[in-house]
Amino acid sequence: MSILSYWRDKCLAVILRFLVGLVARVHATPDEVRQIKSRDAGRSIRVHVYRSSSTGPSPVLLNWHGSGFLLPHHGSDDEFCRQVSRETKYAVLDCAYRLAPEHPFPAALNDVEDAIKYVLARPNEFDLTHVSLSGFSAGGNLALAAAANLFPTDTFHSLLAYYPVTDLSTDGSKKSTPVDKGRAIPVFIGRLFNRCYIPSTFDRRDPRISPLFARADQFPQRLLMITADMDSLALEAEKLAQKIEESPGRHVVSQRMADCTHAWDKRTRAGTPRHAAKELAYKLAVDMLNTE
């Protein structure tokens, strides 16, 4: 990316962050906030901790928020994290990560790897036989990419992916929704996200960037894939879920939510069909985590 292109996209990112912040304020209520060490000297990674009722080393779920790789939405999964910590034996670490365009790939994935290594180095606090990953949208991409590329297959108990982007090599104009009701992510916004996140020196089919192209047998044994029928990212996520399901020994639950758009669960009202879809989507996570 040239200097001129970088500053153009940075200005667009700042404007987008401001506009989204006006309508989607984040309010999180974790039990604890930690700053864990980054691989980079002089910086740390902010982590919200949701404690479980377990005694002794607890199972642990590491979660990463949606962002388009550039929106500061750490804490937006507060309700999901609290429900998991309340209805399972899992403690939840909701982890921040660096954002583009200031910090393009692989900065965010490095932060994800560092957070996982932090957990794996603490057997006295966490049950390392029950380490699971989850992520929403861009966070789902990061969880999938880390699991399939950075750690041995048997490292994780389960992987929970909510409407993740899995193929950044295909332009948004060529992506369609499962039902003909419009596109949740405008094409120009998707292109901005991709330009900011992926330096021109990287192949967009790199499985660390587009998990769709990772080998199926590299993913954890258990996968929950949640998609939405009005989301242009649904078909690629479902394609990945099917690919993983065809790999021997995998247990895959793939659920498409009707009449739902991208990130629908962040803006629902009780008593509506979308709220019911959110309740089901979160219950499926609880069910998978509670399965031995």
N, C-alpha and C positions, 0 to 999 in steps of 0.2 A: 504494500500500500504506500503510495507516495505521501509526502508530507501534506500536500494540499488535500488529498482524499481523506487522510486521517483527520484533519481538522474539520473538514466538511461533515464527516460521520460523527465526530465527537460533538459538534454543535447540535446535530440532529438527535444524538443520544441524550444530551442535556435537556433539550426541549421535550423529548418524549418522557424522560424521567419526571420532569416537572408536571406534565399534563396527567400522566398516570397517577402520580402522587396525589393529585387533587381529588381523584375519585376512588382510589384504592389505598387508603392509609393502612399501615401495618401496625397492629397492636398485639404483642405477644406477652404471655405470662408464664415463662418457664420457672422451674423450681430453683434453677441456678444458672449462672452465666460463667463460662470458662473461656480463657484465652489459651489456646494450645499452640505449641511452637510450630512454626512453618520451617521448611527446609531453607528458607531465605533468611539470612541474618537480619535481626532487628525487626522482624514482623511476626505477628501471630494470627491465628484463625479464630474468629469468634464462634462459640458453640453454645446453644441453648440446651440445657439439660432438663429432661422430664423424668423424674425418678419413678421407679416401679415399686411394688410392694414386696419384691423378692428379698429374701435374706441371703447373705453371702453373695458371691459373684452372680450378677444378673445377666440374662440374655440382653442383647443390645441391638437396637435398630438405629442405623445412621441414615439421616434424611437430608435431601438437598432440594431447595425451593425452585420454583419456576422463575424465569427471568428474561427469556430470550437471549440469555448470556450477557445482558447489559442492564437490567432493571434491578434496583436494590430492594428485593422483596424478602430478604431473610426475616423469618418470623411469620410469614403469611400462611404457613402450614400449622399454626399453633393448635387449632382445633383437632386436626388429624393426630398430631403428636400427643396431645393430652389424652385423646381417646385410646390410642394404642397403649400408653403407659397405664391407663386405668383398667383396661379390659384384657390385658395380657400380662405376662411376667416381665415384659421387656422394658428396660429403660430406653429412652429415646434421646439421641444426640442430633439436634437440628443444626446443621453446620453451614456456616457462610462460606463463600468462595469469591475469589477475585473476579471482577467484571470487565468485559470488553467495552469500548475499544482501548481503554487505558491498559488493560492486561489481556491480550488475545491468547488463544490456544498456544501452548498447553497450560497456561497459568491456573485456570479453574480446575483442570484435571489433576494438576500437581497438588492443589489444596485438598481435593477429594482423597487422593492417595495418602497424603500426610495425615488426614483425619482418621482414615482406616488404620494406618500404622500406629497411630496413637492408641487406638482401642486394642489392637493386637498385642501391644507391649504391656497391657495391664490385666494379666490373668487373675490378679487378686480382686479386681473390681468387676470384671466382665467375664461371663461364661463364653469362652472362645469357641465352644461347639455350637453356639447359637448366636452368631453374628449375622445380621441381615441388613439389607440396603433398601432404601426407597428414594423415590424422587418424582417430582412433578415437572412436566414439560422439559425445559432445558436441564433441570435437576435429574429427571429421569434419564435423559441422554447421558449425563455424567455418571450416574449409578451403573447403567448398562455398560458404558465404555470401560469403567474401572473394573467391573467384575469380569468382563470378557478378555481384558488385555493386560491387566496389571497384577493379578493375583491368581494363584492356583484355583482350579475349579471347585475344590472341596472347602474353600475358605469360608463360604457363606451358606447359611441355612436357607434363606429365601431372598428373592429380589422382587420388589413391588414397584411397578412403573405406571405412573398415571399420565396419560396422553403425552408420551415422550416424542420428541423429534428423533428419528432414527436414521434418516437419510438426508444429509446436508449437501449431497452431490446433485440432487434434482431441484431445479428451480421451482419456486412456489407456483408459478403460472401453469405448471404441468401437473400439479397435485389437485385432486378433486376430493370432495366430501362423499361419504357413503350414500347420503341422500341429497337431493338437489334443493338445498335450502340456503345456499350462500356459503361463503368461506369465512371462518372465524378469524383467521389471521390474514390481514390484507397483504397482497403480494409485495408491495413496496416496503412494508414493515419487515416481512420475512427476509427480504433481500438485505435490508439494513442490518438485521441481526447477524446474518451469515457473513456479510462483509466485515463487520466489526470483530466477529469471533475468530474467523479463519484467515490467517495470513496467506498471501498468494503463493508462498513457497510450499504450502502443504497440499497434498492430494485430498480432495474432499471425500474420497472413498476410503481413506484411511479409517480402519475400524475404531480407532480411538476418537475419531470425529463423527463417523457414521456407523453406529453399532450394527446396523443392518448387515454390514459386510464382514462382521466377525464370524468365526466358525461356530456353529450351533453348539458343539460339545464343549465350548469354552465357558458357557454360561452356567450359573448355579442350577442345582437340581430342581428347585421349585421357583416358578415364575408366576406372578400375577400381572396381567396386562389389562389396564383399564383404558378404553377409548370412548370417543363420543361421535355420534353419527353426523353431527354438523361441523366436524373438525377436519380440516384438510390434512392433518397429520395421522388420522386414524388408520388409513389403509396400510401405510408403511409400518406402523407399529404392529398391526395385526399380521402383516406378512412376516415380521420378525418372530412374533409369538408362534406362528405356525411352523416356521423353520426350526425353532427350538423344540417344539413339541414332537417333531419327527426324529429328534435325536434320542437314542436309547436312554432310558432311565430318567427322563425328565417328566415332571408334573407341572403342567401349564394350565392356568385358568385365564381365559381371555374373555372379557365382558365388554360389550359395546353398549353405551348408555343412549337410550332413545331420546330424541328432541333435546339434546345437550350440545353445547358449543365447547370450544377449547376453554379450559379452566373454569367451567361452569360451577364447580363446587365452591368457588370462592365468593359467590354472590347468589345465594339462594335464600328463599323465605320458607319458613315452616309451613307445611300443608300443601306445598306445590309439588308437581311431578319431579322437578329438578332437585328439590330437597330430598325427596325419597330416593332419587338416584344417587345422591351424595351419601345418604345413609347406607345404601347397599354397597357402594364402592368402598367405604371405610370398613364396613362389616367384613367384606371379603378379605381385606388386609388382616383384620383381627383373626379371622378363621384360619388363614394360612400360617400366621405366626404361632397360633396355638396348636398347629399340627406338628407332631414329632417327626 
